[in-house]
Amino acid sequence: MDESYHRAKKRVDELKGFYGHLMAFIVVNVFLAVVNFLTTPGFPWFLFITFFWGIGLISHALTVFSKRGLFSKEWEERKIKQYMDEEKGKEE
């Protein structure tokens, strides 16, 4: 049980980290948009920051949420089982 607790705690910490990153992204980019439109409304420079930070945020999300999805250990084990079952079906 101790091992499963540590894995669950690590997962919760990863999720908290991502949601903190998301909140910072939203708050800072809304602030930058307001500053942008109050100072230089003709040129939306805040979109450059939003775009590149958004790439980082997407990367963070993929890291956190794809652990149980594509190319995870569970995915690998499911695929191995699937191919073994297919081979067994061909032999019969």
A tleap script that builds the chain and sets N, CA, C and O, in Angstrom:
source leaprc.protein.ff14SB
mol = sequence {
  NMET ASP GLU SER TYR HIE ARG ALA LYS LYS
  ARG VAL ASP GLU LEU LYS GLY PHE TYR GLY
  HIE LEU MET ALA PHE ILE VAL VAL ASN VAL
  PHE LEU ALA VAL VAL ASN PHE LEU THR THR
  PRO GLY PHE PRO TRP PHE LEU PHE ILE THR
  PHE PHE TRP GLY ILE GLY LEU ILE SER HIE
  ALA LEU THR VAL PHE SER LYS ARG GLY LEU
  PHE SER LYS GLU TRP GLU GLU ARG LYS ILE
  LYS GLN TYR MET ASP GLU GLU LYS GLY LYS
  GLU CGLU
}
set mol.1.N position { 0.827 -1.197 0.000 }
set mol.1.CA position { 0.000 0.000 0.000 }
set mol.1.C position { 0.867 1.256 0.000 }
set mol.1.O position { 0.489 2.273 -0.581 }
set mol.2.N position { 2.001 1.187 0.634 }
set mol.2.CA position { 2.891 2.335 0.699 }
set mol.2.C position { 3.328 2.777 -0.699 }
set mol.2.O position { 3.372 3.971 -0.996 }
set mol.3.N position { 3.652 1.795 -1.558 }
set mol.3.CA position { 4.070 2.095 -2.927 }
set mol.3.C position { 2.933 2.733 -3.725 }
set mol.3.O position { 3.157 3.699 -4.454 }
set mol.4.N position { 1.724 2.205 -3.593 }
set mol.4.CA position { 0.592 2.769 -4.330 }
set mol.4.C position { 0.270 4.179 -3.837 }
set mol.4.O position { -0.134 5.035 -4.624 }
set mol.5.N position { 0.448 4.420 -2.539 }
set mol.5.CA position { 0.228 5.767 -2.000 }
set mol.5.C position { 1.210 6.754 -2.632 }
set mol.5.O position { 0.822 7.856 -3.019 }
set mol.6.N position { 2.473 6.364 -2.734 }
set mol.6.CA position { 3.479 7.263 -3.302 }
set mol.6.C position { 3.227 7.534 -4.789 }
set mol.6.O position { 3.445 8.646 -5.268 }
set mol.7.N position { 2.765 6.507 -5.513 }
set mol.7.CA position { 2.430 6.718 -6.927 }
set mol.7.C position { 1.241 7.662 -7.056 }
set mol.7.O position { 1.242 8.551 -7.908 }
set mol.8.N position { 0.230 7.473 -6.217 }
set mol.8.CA position { -0.951 8.341 -6.258 }
set mol.8.C position { -0.581 9.767 -5.864 }
set mol.8.O position { -1.058 10.724 -6.475 }
set mol.9.N position { 0.260 9.914 -4.857 }
set mol.9.CA position { 0.697 11.245 -4.422 }
set mol.9.C position { 1.467 11.944 -5.529 }
set mol.9.O position { 1.271 13.135 -5.769 }
set mol.10.N position { 2.339 11.210 -6.201 }
set mol.10.CA position { 3.098 11.779 -7.315 }
set mol.10.C position { 2.155 12.238 -8.426 }
set mol.10.O position { 2.336 13.310 -9.002 }
set mol.11.N position { 1.158 11.424 -8.716 }
set mol.11.CA position { 0.179 11.774 -9.767 }
set mol.11.C position { -0.591 13.033 -9.391 }
set mol.11.O position { -0.794 13.908 -10.233 }
set mol.12.N position { -1.021 13.135 -8.134 }
set mol.12.CA position { -1.741 14.323 -7.661 }
set mol.12.C position { -0.841 15.550 -7.748 }
set mol.12.O position { -1.297 16.624 -8.141 }
set mol.13.N position { 0.428 15.404 -7.387 }
set mol.13.CA position { 1.368 16.528 -7.485 }
set mol.13.C position { 1.554 16.977 -8.936 }
set mol.13.O position { 1.646 18.174 -9.209 }
set mol.14.N position { 1.608 16.021 -9.861 }
set mol.14.CA position { 1.721 16.365 -11.283 }
set mol.14.C position { 0.488 17.134 -11.749 }
set mol.14.O position { 0.602 18.127 -12.467 }
set mol.15.N position { -0.689 16.670 -11.337 }
set mol.15.CA position { -1.929 17.354 -11.720 }
set mol.15.C position { -1.990 18.763 -11.130 }
set mol.15.O position { -2.369 19.714 -11.814 }
set mol.16.N position { -1.613 18.891 -9.850 }
set mol.16.CA position { -1.598 20.212 -9.216 }
set mol.16.C position { -0.632 21.143 -9.945 }
set mol.16.O position { -0.933 22.320 -10.141 }
set mol.17.N position { 0.518 20.625 -10.342 }
set mol.17.CA position { 1.491 21.428 -11.084 }
set mol.17.C position { 0.930 21.916 -12.404 }
set mol.17.O position { 1.110 23.074 -12.779 }
set mol.18.N position { 0.244 21.018 -13.108 }
set mol.18.CA position { -0.338 21.426 -14.387 }
set mol.18.C position { -1.431 22.477 -14.190 }
set mol.18.O position { -1.457 23.483 -14.900 }
set mol.19.N position { -2.332 22.252 -13.231 }
set mol.19.CA position { -3.417 23.207 -13.028 }
set mol.19.C position { -2.894 24.554 -12.531 }
set mol.19.O position { -3.469 25.594 -12.852 }
set mol.20.N position { -1.813 24.546 -11.756 }
set mol.20.CA position { -1.173 25.805 -11.366 }
set mol.20.C position { -0.607 26.527 -12.568 }
set mol.20.O position { -0.731 27.747 -12.682 }
set mol.21.N position { 0.017 25.775 -13.471 }
set mol.21.CA position { 0.553 26.336 -14.704 }
set mol.21.C position { -0.572 26.926 -15.559 }
set mol.21.O position { -0.435 28.015 -16.116 }
set mol.22.N position { -1.672 26.199 -15.654 }
set mol.22.CA position { -2.828 26.672 -16.423 }
set mol.22.C position { -3.394 27.969 -15.848 }
set mol.22.O position { -3.697 28.904 -16.589 }
set mol.23.N position { -3.534 28.019 -14.516 }
set mol.23.CA position { -4.056 29.240 -13.883 }
set mol.23.C position { -3.128 30.424 -14.119 }
set mol.23.O position { -3.595 31.525 -14.414 }
set mol.24.N position { -1.827 30.216 -13.994 }
set mol.24.CA position { -0.862 31.290 -14.246 }
set mol.24.C position { -0.966 31.754 -15.698 }
set mol.24.O position { -0.925 32.952 -15.974 }
set mol.25.N position { -1.100 30.813 -16.613 }
set mol.25.CA position { -1.241 31.134 -18.031 }
set mol.25.C position { -2.450 32.038 -18.268 }
set mol.25.O position { -2.352 33.051 -18.961 }
set mol.26.N position { -3.571 31.666 -17.696 }
set mol.26.CA position { -4.804 32.435 -17.886 }
set mol.26.C position { -4.683 33.825 -17.269 }
set mol.26.O position { -4.966 34.824 -17.929 }
set mol.27.N position { -4.269 33.893 -16.018 }
set mol.27.CA position { -4.201 35.177 -15.308 }
set mol.27.C position { -3.210 36.124 -15.987 }
set mol.27.O position { -3.538 37.282 -16.245 }
set mol.28.N position { -2.012 35.644 -16.274 }
set mol.28.CA position { -0.986 36.508 -16.866 }
set mol.28.C position { -1.395 36.959 -18.263 }
set mol.28.O position { -1.201 38.121 -18.620 }
set mol.29.N position { -1.959 36.053 -19.054 }
set mol.29.CA position { -2.317 36.436 -20.419 }
set mol.29.C position { -3.518 37.380 -20.462 }
set mol.29.O position { -3.585 38.236 -21.345 }
set mol.30.N position { -4.447 37.250 -19.552 }
set mol.30.CA position { -5.545 38.226 -19.471 }
set mol.30.C position { -4.977 39.590 -19.085 }
set mol.30.O position { -5.350 40.608 -19.667 }
set mol.31.N position { -4.071 39.608 -18.100 }
set mol.31.CA position { -3.430 40.857 -17.697 }
set mol.31.C position { -2.674 41.483 -18.865 }
set mol.31.O position { -2.790 42.684 -19.108 }
set mol.32.N position { -1.902 40.676 -19.586 }
set mol.32.CA position { -1.148 41.199 -20.734 }
set mol.32.C position { -2.082 41.710 -21.832 }
set mol.32.O position { -1.782 42.713 -22.480 }
set mol.33.N position { -3.192 41.039 -22.042 }
set mol.33.CA position { -4.151 41.499 -23.056 }
set mol.33.C position { -4.727 42.860 -22.671 }
set mol.33.O position { -4.871 43.739 -23.521 }
set mol.34.N position { -5.054 43.033 -21.400 }
set mol.34.CA position { -5.582 44.326 -20.932 }
set mol.34.C position { -4.534 45.419 -21.111 }
set mol.34.O position { -4.833 46.498 -21.623 }
set mol.35.N position { -3.300 45.132 -20.686 }
set mol.35.CA position { -2.220 46.118 -20.847 }
set mol.35.C position { -2.010 46.435 -22.316 }
set mol.35.O position { -1.848 47.598 -22.687 }
set mol.36.N position { -2.013 45.413 -23.147 }
set mol.36.CA position { -1.830 45.605 -24.585 }
set mol.36.C position { -2.903 46.520 -25.165 }
set mol.36.O position { -2.589 47.467 -25.886 }
set mol.37.N position { -4.144 46.248 -24.861 }
set mol.37.CA position { -5.222 47.039 -25.444 }
set mol.37.C position { -5.311 48.445 -24.873 }
set mol.37.O position { -5.850 49.341 -25.522 }
set mol.38.N position { -4.793 48.650 -23.672 }
set mol.38.CA position { -4.769 50.003 -23.099 }
set mol.38.C position { -3.594 50.827 -23.615 }
set mol.38.O position { -3.696 52.050 -23.712 }
set mol.39.N position { -2.491 50.180 -23.946 }
set mol.39.CA position { -1.295 50.922 -24.368 }
set mol.39.C position { -1.128 50.976 -25.879 }
set mol.39.O position { -0.895 52.051 -26.432 }
set mol.40.N position { -1.240 49.859 -26.546 }
set mol.40.CA position { -1.070 49.822 -28.007 }
set mol.40.C position { -2.168 48.962 -28.630 }
set mol.40.O position { -1.920 47.824 -29.029 }
set mol.41.N position { -3.376 49.505 -28.711 }
set mol.41.CA position { -4.502 48.697 -29.194 }
set mol.41.C position { -4.391 48.271 -30.661 }
set mol.41.O position { -5.085 47.347 -31.086 }
set mol.42.N position { -3.542 48.920 -31.426 }
set mol.42.CA position { -3.430 48.579 -32.846 }
set mol.42.C position { -2.581 47.358 -33.129 }
set mol.42.O position { -2.640 46.806 -34.228 }
set mol.43.N position { -1.798 46.928 -32.163 }
set mol.43.CA position { -0.891 45.795 -32.374 }
set mol.43.C position { -1.026 44.804 -31.221 }
set mol.43.O position { -0.630 45.113 -30.097 }
set mol.44.N position { -1.575 43.625 -31.480 }
set mol.44.CA position { -1.798 42.647 -30.404 }
set mol.44.C position { -0.529 41.839 -30.070 }
set mol.44.O position { -0.460 40.646 -30.365 }
set mol.45.N position { 0.456 42.479 -29.465 }
set mol.45.CA position { 1.723 41.816 -29.152 }
set mol.45.C position { 1.577 40.705 -28.119 }
set mol.45.O position { 2.386 39.777 -28.091 }
set mol.46.N position { 0.553 40.790 -27.270 }
set mol.46.CA position { 0.372 39.761 -26.241 }
set mol.46.C position { 0.131 38.381 -26.849 }
set mol.46.O position { 0.376 37.365 -26.198 }
set mol.47.N position { -0.350 38.338 -28.100 }
set mol.47.CA position { -0.613 37.049 -28.742 }
set mol.47.C position { 0.667 36.246 -28.976 }
set mol.47.O position { 0.632 35.016 -28.975 }
set mol.48.N position { 1.790 36.928 -29.174 }
set mol.48.CA position { 3.058 36.210 -29.340 }
set mol.48.C position { 3.415 35.458 -28.053 }
set mol.48.O position { 3.812 34.294 -28.088 }
set mol.49.N position { 3.267 36.142 -26.927 }
set mol.49.CA position { 3.550 35.526 -25.630 }
set mol.49.C position { 2.579 34.372 -25.381 }
set mol.49.O position { 2.975 33.288 -24.954 }
set mol.50.N position { 1.305 34.630 -25.656 }
set mol.50.CA position { 0.282 33.605 -25.458 }
set mol.50.C position { 0.567 32.373 -26.313 }
set mol.50.O position { 0.430 31.242 -25.846 }
set mol.51.N position { 0.957 32.592 -27.547 }
set mol.51.CA position { 1.227 31.481 -28.459 }
set mol.51.C position { 2.378 30.606 -27.959 }
set mol.51.O position { 2.234 29.390 -27.836 }
set mol.52.N position { 3.514 31.233 -27.675 }
set mol.52.CA position { 4.679 30.441 -27.282 }
set mol.52.C position { 4.515 29.826 -25.888 }
set mol.52.O position { 4.951 28.699 -25.653 }
set mol.53.N position { 3.902 30.548 -24.985 }
set mol.53.CA position { 3.637 29.970 -23.667 }
set mol.53.C position { 2.617 28.835 -23.815 }
set mol.53.O position { 2.687 27.832 -23.105 }
set mol.54.N position { 1.678 29.004 -24.739 }
set mol.54.CA position { 0.686 27.961 -25.002 }
set mol.54.C position { 1.328 26.674 -25.479 }
set mol.54.O position { 0.871 25.586 -25.130 }
set mol.55.N position { 2.384 26.784 -26.274 }
set mol.55.CA position { 3.117 25.589 -26.701 }
set mol.55.C position { 3.688 24.874 -25.478 }
set mol.55.O position { 3.611 23.650 -25.375 }
set mol.56.N position { 4.253 25.635 -24.564 }
set mol.56.CA position { 4.778 25.043 -23.337 }
set mol.56.C position { 3.685 24.410 -22.496 }
set mol.56.O position { 3.878 23.342 -21.915 }
set mol.57.N position { 2.538 25.071 -22.430 }
set mol.57.CA position { 1.410 24.542 -21.662 }
set mol.57.C position { 0.891 23.242 -22.273 }
set mol.57.O position { 0.575 22.297 -21.549 }
set mol.58.N position { 0.803 23.191 -23.581 }
set mol.58.CA position { 0.370 21.966 -24.266 }
set mol.58.C position { 1.368 20.840 -24.008 }
set mol.58.O position { 0.980 19.696 -23.773 }
set mol.59.N position { 2.647 21.174 -24.053 }
set mol.59.CA position { 3.677 20.185 -23.764 }
set mol.59.C position { 3.531 19.649 -22.343 }
set mol.59.O position { 3.642 18.444 -22.115 }
set mol.60.N position { 3.283 20.535 -21.400 }
set mol.60.CA position { 3.080 20.128 -20.007 }
set mol.60.C position { 1.849 19.224 -19.900 }
set mol.60.O position { 1.886 18.199 -19.219 }
set mol.61.N position { 0.770 19.602 -20.570 }
set mol.61.CA position { -0.457 18.793 -20.531 }
set mol.61.C position { -0.217 17.401 -21.107 }
set mol.61.O position { -0.678 16.408 -20.545 }
set mol.62.N position { 0.492 17.329 -22.210 }
set mol.62.CA position { 0.774 16.020 -22.810 }
set mol.62.C position { 1.604 15.159 -21.879 }
set mol.62.O position { 1.394 13.950 -21.784 }
set mol.63.N position { 2.541 15.781 -21.198 }
set mol.63.CA position { 3.368 15.039 -20.251 }
set mol.63.C position { 2.531 14.492 -19.103 }
set mol.63.O position { 2.698 13.339 -18.705 }
set mol.64.N position { 1.639 15.308 -18.574 }
set mol.64.CA position { 0.839 14.905 -17.418 }
set mol.64.C position { -0.269 13.927 -17.803 }
set mol.64.O position { -0.463 12.911 -17.135 }
set mol.65.N position { -0.993 14.231 -18.876 }
set mol.65.CA position { -2.185 13.446 -19.191 }
set mol.65.C position { -1.939 12.261 -20.108 }
set mol.65.O position { -2.813 11.404 -20.239 }
set mol.66.N position { -0.786 12.184 -20.744 }
set mol.66.CA position { -0.562 11.057 -21.652 }
set mol.66.C position { 0.150 9.901 -20.967 }
set mol.66.O position { 0.448 8.900 -21.619 }
set mol.67.N position { 0.431 10.008 -19.680 }
set mol.67.CA position { 1.098 8.909 -18.981 }
set mol.67.C position { 0.244 7.652 -18.993 }
set mol.67.O position { 0.782 6.545 -18.965 }
set mol.68.N position { -1.044 7.796 -19.032 }
set mol.68.CA position { -1.927 6.637 -19.065 }
set mol.68.C position { -2.483 6.413 -20.469 }
set mol.68.O position { -3.330 5.545 -20.680 }
set mol.69.N position { -2.009 7.186 -21.403 }
set mol.69.CA position { -2.522 7.103 -22.758 }
set mol.69.C position { -1.494 6.529 -23.711 }
set mol.69.O position { -0.961 5.441 -23.496 }
set mol.70.N position { -1.236 7.254 -24.732 }
set mol.70.CA position { -0.364 6.825 -25.813 }
set mol.70.C position { 1.064 6.611 -25.318 }
set mol.70.O position { 1.645 7.494 -24.687 }
set mol.71.N position { 1.622 5.451 -25.601 }
set mol.71.CA position { 3.002 5.072 -25.312 }
set mol.71.C position { 3.332 4.956 -23.830 }
set mol.71.O position { 4.503 5.003 -23.453 }
set mol.72.N position { 2.327 4.806 -22.994 }
set mol.72.CA position { 2.581 4.572 -21.578 }
set mol.72.C position { 2.888 3.090 -21.366 }
set mol.72.O position { 2.768 2.282 -22.286 }
set mol.73.N position { 3.279 2.753 -20.161 }
set mol.73.CA position { 3.558 1.350 -19.834 }
set mol.73.C position { 2.290 0.506 -19.982 }
set mol.73.O position { 2.338 -0.621 -20.476 }
set mol.74.N position { 1.150 1.067 -19.545 }
set mol.74.CA position { -0.114 0.330 -19.674 }
set mol.74.C position { -0.460 0.108 -21.143 }
set mol.74.O position { -0.932 -0.968 -21.512 }
set mol.75.N position { -0.228 1.119 -21.986 }
set mol.75.CA position { -0.501 1.007 -23.418 }
set mol.75.C position { 0.374 -0.082 -24.023 }
set mol.75.O position { -0.093 -0.907 -24.808 }
set mol.76.N position { 1.643 -0.070 -23.647 }
set mol.76.CA position { 2.581 -1.057 -24.164 }
set mol.76.C position { 2.140 -2.472 -23.795 }
set mol.76.O position { 2.170 -3.376 -24.631 }
set mol.77.N position { 1.737 -2.655 -22.560 }
set mol.77.CA position { 1.288 -3.983 -22.124 }
set mol.77.C position { 0.010 -4.408 -22.839 }
set mol.77.O position { -0.140 -5.581 -23.181 }
set mol.78.N position { -0.911 -3.478 -23.069 }
set mol.78.CA position { -2.139 -3.799 -23.807 }
set mol.78.C position { -1.818 -4.215 -25.238 }
set mol.78.O position { -2.404 -5.164 -25.760 }
set mol.79.N position { -0.885 -3.502 -25.873 }
set mol.79.CA position { -0.526 -3.830 -27.257 }
set mol.79.C position { 0.140 -5.195 -27.346 }
set mol.79.O position { -0.150 -5.970 -28.258 }
set mol.80.N position { 1.026 -5.494 -26.411 }
set mol.80.CA position { 1.672 -6.801 -26.404 }
set mol.80.C position { 0.627 -7.896 -26.263 }
set mol.80.O position { 0.670 -8.895 -26.981 }
set mol.81.N position { -0.310 -7.712 -25.344 }
set mol.81.CA position { -1.377 -8.695 -25.152 }
set mol.81.C position { -2.226 -8.824 -26.417 }
set mol.81.O position { -2.605 -9.928 -26.807 }
set mol.82.N position { -2.523 -7.682 -27.056 }
set mol.82.CA position { -3.323 -7.704 -28.278 }
set mol.82.C position { -2.615 -8.513 -29.366 }
set mol.82.O position { -3.241 -9.352 -30.013 }
set mol.83.N position { -1.321 -8.270 -29.574 }
set mol.83.CA position { -0.586 -8.983 -30.611 }
set mol.83.C position { -0.432 -10.467 -30.280 }
set mol.83.O position { -0.468 -11.316 -31.171 }
set mol.84.N position { -0.264 -10.769 -29.011 }
set mol.84.CA position { -0.190 -12.172 -28.613 }
set mol.84.C position { -1.519 -12.877 -28.871 }
set mol.84.O position { -1.541 -14.018 -29.333 }
set mol.85.N position { -2.631 -12.193 -28.570 }
set mol.85.CA position { -3.957 -12.770 -28.826 }
set mol.85.C position { -4.184 -12.966 -30.323 }
set mol.85.O position { -4.770 -13.965 -30.740 }
set mol.86.N position { -3.715 -12.003 -31.136 }
set mol.86.CA position { -3.860 -12.138 -32.584 }
set mol.86.C position { -3.058 -13.338 -33.108 }
set mol.86.O position { -3.540 -14.097 -33.949 }
set mol.87.N position { -1.849 -13.496 -32.605 }
set mol.87.CA position { -1.031 -14.634 -33.005 }
set mol.87.C position { -1.659 -15.943 -32.587 }
set mol.87.O position { -1.622 -16.919 -33.337 }
set mol.88.N position { -2.234 -15.977 -31.400 }
set mol.88.CA position { -2.896 -17.190 -30.919 }
set mol.88.C position { -4.091 -17.508 -31.806 }
set mol.88.O position { -4.363 -18.678 -32.079 }
set mol.89.N position { -4.818 -16.472 -32.265 }
set mol.89.CA position { -5.971 -16.686 -33.128 }
set mol.89.C position { -5.575 -17.227 -34.486 }
set mol.89.O position { -6.322 -18.007 -35.076 }
set mol.90.N position { -4.410 -16.831 -34.999 }
set mol.90.CA position { -3.918 -17.324 -36.292 }
set mol.90.C position { -3.503 -18.782 -36.214 }
set mol.90.O position { -3.666 -19.533 -37.176 }
set mol.91.N position { -2.970 -19.179 -35.075 }
set mol.91.CA position { -2.501 -20.551 -34.897 }
set mol.91.C position { -3.651 -21.539 -34.803 }
set mol.91.O position { -3.490 -22.711 -35.145 }
set mol.92.N position { -4.804 -21.084 -34.344 }
set mol.92.CA position { -5.945 -22.004 -34.164 }
set mol.92.C position { -6.686 -22.270 -35.411 }
set mol.92.O position { -7.661 -23.021 -35.402 }
savepdb mol mol.pdb
quit
